[in-house]
Amino acid sequence: MRDSDRFILWGGALLVSLSVWVLGAGQDAKETSDQPVKIVRLDRRFDELVPANATVERIAGGFAWVEGPVWHRGGNYLLFSDIPNNAIFKWELCTGAQLFLQPSGYTGALPFSGREPGSNGLTFDRQGRLVLCEHGDRRIARLERDGQKVTLADRFDGKRLNSPNDLVYHSSGDLYFTDPPFGLPKAFDDPGRELPFCGVFRLSADGRLTLLTTDLKAPNGIAFSPDQTTLYVTDVDPRRPAWLAYDVRPDGTLGKGRVFFDATPFTRLWKGAPDGLKVDQAGNLFAAGPGGLYIFGPDGKHLGTFETGVPTANCAWGEDGSTLYIAASTAIYRVRVKTTGTGY
């Protein structure tokens, strides 16, 4: 999502863009995307996660805004969304990046009037089927093996969702996802908006949709701790840009949220906002945000940063679980690390 380039004024419900897709930060990103990613080490624990000789490789570029990277373990390839182009691309070592699915998030007959029609967050279910957060169609959908899509969730209490953004599966089979309005043509002020809040939801394995919290102004990235007792969610609210942590109760609902790490210092230095995140098996957070990918210990200590210099959207574990793929503005990067992601 392009929330990383927005400033939100909540009092008057006015959304002001800090920069638009291609003419603003996207253009800046294209000018800097070929520059090497700088690895900044702040704590000795970082050295246990990232080799001293690590290099961050740019493997694909020239997109409008990349998001939602996910690794298909059976097929040995990466999928990622290019939201403005309403497309998903597939990257393989032997062939590079090729178009995988278009349209990916908006299938309406009329031209989409906003800037974010496509899919955002992507994941796979237990059967290896692709599950998508679709901005334009305002739903969670699943891509069947025959190429058809099935709607998993598009309404809550009879009202259409805003624009699902990111998602993560619990080991129970329940799907947790965030629902800010950034995919709507006019975001918070869109006349087609039906829900008066931005929620974090749980779609149970039996199809029941539960609202878990509405205390985030603009919920975005989402991930579980390794033991799934904590759910991490980012908030793009400029009054409190942060990564938050929620205790997960035994019944799957959430306790009161707390700030895990305040992103305000980062937003003052770089364009962007806290965005997607992943967790390794030791509980360290790899969190995309302004100017790069930030690594935090499970205790909230900032250990180091992969500085891309551009708004960075998300990341994913790939290959054997020790290769990190990074979606940064218009390009995809990868780096070999010493830790292993959850799920491997």
C-alpha positions in Angstrom: 0.0 0.0 0.0 1.1 3.6 -0.6 0.3 4.7 2.9 4.0 5.1 3.3 3.7 8.3 1.2 0.8 9.8 3.0 0.2 12.2 5.8 -3.2 11.8 7.5 -5.0 14.7 9.3 -7.6 13.0 11.4 -9.4 15.9 13.0 -10.9 17.1 9.7 -10.9 13.6 8.2 -8.7 15.0 5.5 -6.1 12.9 3.7 -3.2 14.8 2.3 -0.6 13.0 0.2 3.0 13.7 0.9 3.8 12.4 -2.6 1.9 10.7 -5.3 2.6 7.5 -7.0 5.0 8.3 -9.7 5.5 12.0 -9.5 6.5 12.0 -5.8 8.2 9.3 -3.8 8.0 6.8 -6.6 10.0 9.0 -8.8 12.6 9.5 -6.0 12.7 5.8 -5.5 13.5 5.1 -9.2 16.3 7.6 -8.9 17.9 5.8 -6.0 16.8 2.1 -6.5 20.2 1.2 -8.1 22.2 2.5 -5.1 23.5 -0.2 -2.8 21.6 -1.0 0.3 23.6 -0.1 3.4 23.7 -2.5 6.3 23.8 -0.7 9.7 24.8 -2.7 12.7 23.7 -1.3 16.1 23.8 -4.2 18.5 26.0 -7.3 18.7 22.9 -9.5 18.4 22.6 -8.3 14.8 25.8 -10.1 14.0 24.2 -13.3 15.1 21.5 -12.7 12.5 23.3 -11.2 9.5 26.8 -12.3 8.3 29.6 -9.8 8.4 30.1 -10.2 4.6 26.4 -10.0 3.8 25.3 -8.1 0.6 21.9 -7.1 -0.4 21.2 -7.9 -4.1 18.7 -6.1 -6.2 17.0 -8.9 -8.2 14.1 -7.1 -9.9 13.0 -3.5 -10.5 11.1 -1.0 -12.6 7.8 -1.5 -10.9 5.4 1.1 -9.6 5.1 0.0 -6.0 5.9 -3.5 -4.8 4.2 -5.2 -1.8 3.2 -8.5 -0.4 6.2 -10.8 -1.2 5.6 -14.5 -0.5 7.7 -17.5 -1.2 6.1 -20.7 -2.8 8.1 -23.5 -1.2 6.8 -26.2 -3.5 7.4 -24.2 -6.7 10.6 -22.5 -5.5 9.5 -19.0 -6.6 8.6 -15.6 -5.2 5.3 -13.8 -5.8 4.8 -10.1 -5.2 2.2 -7.5 -5.9 2.6 -4.4 -8.0 -0.4 -2.5 -6.6 -0.8 0.4 -9.1 -0.4 -1.9 -12.1 -3.1 -4.3 -10.7 -0.7 -7.2 -11.1 1.2 -10.0 -9.4 4.7 -10.9 -10.6 6.5 -14.2 -10.3 10.3 -14.2 -9.8 12.5 -17.3 -10.3 16.2 -17.5 -10.3 16.4 -18.9 -13.8 13.9 -16.5 -15.5 13.7 -13.4 -13.4 10.4 -11.6 -12.9 7.5 -12.3 -15.2 3.8 -11.4 -15.0 1.8 -14.0 -13.0 -1.6 -12.5 -12.6 -3.5 -9.5 -14.0 -5.8 -8.2 -12.8 -4.8 -9.0 -9.3 -7.1 -6.9 -7.1 -9.6 -5.0 -9.2 -11.9 -6.7 -11.7 -14.6 -4.0 -12.2 -15.8 -3.1 -15.7 -15.1 0.6 -15.2 -11.6 2.1 -14.9 -10.5 2.4 -11.3 -10.4 6.0 -10.3 -7.8 5.6 -7.5 -4.1 4.8 -7.5 -4.2 1.4 -5.7 -6.4 -1.1 -7.5 -4.3 -4.2 -7.2 -3.6 -6.9 -4.6 -1.5 -6.0 -1.6 -0.6 -8.7 1.0 -0.3 -12.3 -0.2 0.0 -15.6 1.6 -0.6 -19.3 1.0 -3.0 -21.5 2.8 -2.4 -25.1 4.1 -3.2 -26.5 0.6 -0.8 -24.2 -1.1 -3.4 -21.9 -2.6 -2.7 -18.2 -3.0 -4.7 -16.0 -0.7 -4.9 -12.3 -1.6 -5.8 -8.9 0.0 -7.5 -7.2 -2.9 -7.8 -3.4 -2.8 -10.1 -2.7 -5.7 -12.5 -5.5 -5.1 -12.4 -4.9 -1.3 -12.1 -8.5 -0.2 -10.0 -11.4 0.8 -9.9 -13.8 -2.0 -8.4 -17.2 -2.8 -7.0 -18.3 -6.2 -8.1 -21.8 -7.0 -6.0 -24.3 -8.9 -8.2 -23.8 -12.0 -7.4 -20.1 -12.0 -10.8 -19.0 -10.6 -11.1 -16.8 -7.5 -13.3 -17.4 -4.5 -14.3 -14.7 -2.1 -13.4 -15.5 1.5 -14.5 -12.3 3.1 -15.8 -9.0 1.7 -18.4 -7.8 4.3 -18.7 -7.3 8.0 -22.2 -6.9 9.5 -23.5 -6.5 6.0 -21.1 -3.6 5.2 -18.3 -3.8 2.6 -14.7 -4.0 3.9 -12.5 -0.9 3.3 -9.5 -2.5 1.4 -7.8 -5.4 3.1 -4.1 -4.8 3.3 -2.0 -7.6 4.9 -2.7 -11.0 6.3 -1.3 -13.9 8.3 -2.4 -17.4 9.1 -2.6 -18.8 12.6 -1.7 -22.5 13.1 -5.4 -23.1 13.9 -6.2 -22.2 10.3 -7.7 -18.9 11.2 -6.7 -15.9 9.0 -5.9 -12.6 10.6 -5.9 -9.4 8.4 -5.9 -5.6 8.5 -8.4 -3.4 6.8 -7.4 0.3 6.3 -9.0 2.4 3.5 -5.8 3.1 1.5 -7.1 1.1 -1.5 -10.2 3.2 -1.8 -9.9 6.0 -4.5 -10.3 8.7 -1.8 -9.1 6.7 1.1 -10.6 7.9 4.4 -12.9 10.4 2.6 -14.1 8.0 -0.1 -17.9 8.2 -0.5 -18.1 4.5 -1.1 -16.7 3.7 2.3 -19.2 1.7 4.5 -17.3 0.9 7.7 -16.7 3.8 10.0 -13.5 2.2 11.4 -10.3 0.5 10.4 -10.3 -3.0 11.9 -8.1 -6.0 12.5 -10.2 -9.1 11.7 -10.1 -12.8 12.2 -11.6 -15.1 9.5 -12.1 -18.4 11.3 -11.4 -21.7 9.5 -15.2 -22.2 9.5 -15.8 -18.9 7.6 -16.9 -16.7 10.6 -15.6 -13.1 10.5 -14.8 -11.5 13.8 -13.7 -7.9 14.5 -10.8 -8.0 16.9 -9.9 -4.4 17.5 -10.7 -0.9 16.1 -8.1 1.0 18.2 -5.7 1.5 15.3 -6.2 4.5 13.0 -4.6 2.8 10.0 -3.6 -0.8 10.6 -1.2 -2.2 8.1 1.4 -5.0 8.5 0.6 -8.1 10.6 2.6 -11.1 12.0 2.7 -13.6 14.8 5.4 -14.3 17.3 6.8 -17.8 16.9 4.7 -19.2 19.8 1.7 -17.2 18.5 1.0 -15.6 21.8 1.7 -12.2 20.4 0.3 -10.5 17.3 2.3 -7.6 15.9 0.4 -4.9 13.9 1.7 -1.7 12.5 -0.2 1.6 12.6 0.4 4.4 10.1 -1.2 7.1 12.2 1.2 10.0 11.9 0.4 10.9 15.6 1.7 7.5 16.6 3.5 5.7 13.8 4.4 2.4 15.5 4.7 -1.3 15.6 2.3 -2.5 18.2 2.0 -5.8 20.1 -1.2 -7.6 21.2 -1.5 -10.6 23.5 -3.4 -13.4 21.8 -5.9 -15.0 24.1 -6.6 -18.7 24.1 -9.8 -18.2 22.2 -7.9 -16.2 19.4 -9.1 -12.8 20.4 -6.8 -10.0 21.3 -5.9 -8.3 24.6 -5.0 -4.6 24.9 -2.4 -3.4 22.4 0.9 -1.8 23.5 3.6 0.1 21.5 6.3 -2.3 20.7 8.5 0.3 18.9 7.8 3.9 18.1 8.6 4.7 14.5 8.4 8.5 14.9 12.3 9.0 14.8 12.4 7.0 11.5 9.6 9.0 9.9 11.5 12.2 10.7 14.6 11.0 8.8 13.0 9.2 5.8 9.9 9.2 3.7 7.5 6.4 4.6 5.8 4.8 7.6 5.9 1.5 9.4 4.6 -1.2 7.1 4.8 -5.0 6.6 6.8 -7.3 8.8 7.9 -10.8 9.3 9.4 -12.7 12.4 12.2 -15.3 12.6 12.1 -18.4 14.7 13.9 -16.6 17.6 11.3 -13.9 17.8 13.2 -11.1 16.1 11.1 -8.7 14.0 12.1 -7.8 10.4 9.9 -4.7 9.9 9.7 -2.6 6.8 9.3 1.2 7.2 10.7 4.6 6.3 14.0 4.2 4.4 14.6 0.5 5.0 14.0 -2.7 6.8 14.4 -2.5 10.6 15.4 -5.5 12.8 14.2 -5.6 16.4 14.9 -8.1 19.1 11.8 -9.7 20.8 12.5 -7.3 23.7 12.0 -4.3 21.4 15.7 -3.4 21.0 16.6 -1.9 17.6 19.4 -4.2 16.5 20.2 -2.9 13.0 18.8 -1.8 9.7 19.0 -2.6 6.0 18.9 1.0 4.7 17.3 1.2 1.2 16.9 4.9 1.3 13.3 4.7 0.0 9.9 3.8 1.5 10.1 0.1 2.1 6.9 -2.0 2.1 7.4 -5.5 3.2 9.6 -8.6 3.3 9.4 -12.4 3.1 11.3 -15.5 4.0 12.3 -17.6 1.1 14.2 -20.6 -0.2 15.3 -22.6 2.8 13.9 -20.0 5.2 17.3 -18.1 5.6 17.0 -15.9 2.6 15.2 -12.6 3.1 13.3 -10.9 0.3 12.6 -7.2 0.6 10.0 -5.1 -1.3 11.3 -1.5 -1.3 9.4 1.0 -3.4 10.0 0.0 -7.0 12.3 -3.0 -6.6 12.8 -6.4 -5.0 16.0 -7.3 -3.0 17.3 -10.4 -1.3 20.0 -11.1 1.3 21.2 -14.3 2.9 21.0 -14.3 6.6 22.0 -16.5 9.5 18.6 -16.9 11.0 15.5 -18.7 9.8 12.0 -17.4 9.4 8.9 -18.8 11.1 7.2 -21.6 9.2 10.4 -23.3 8.2 
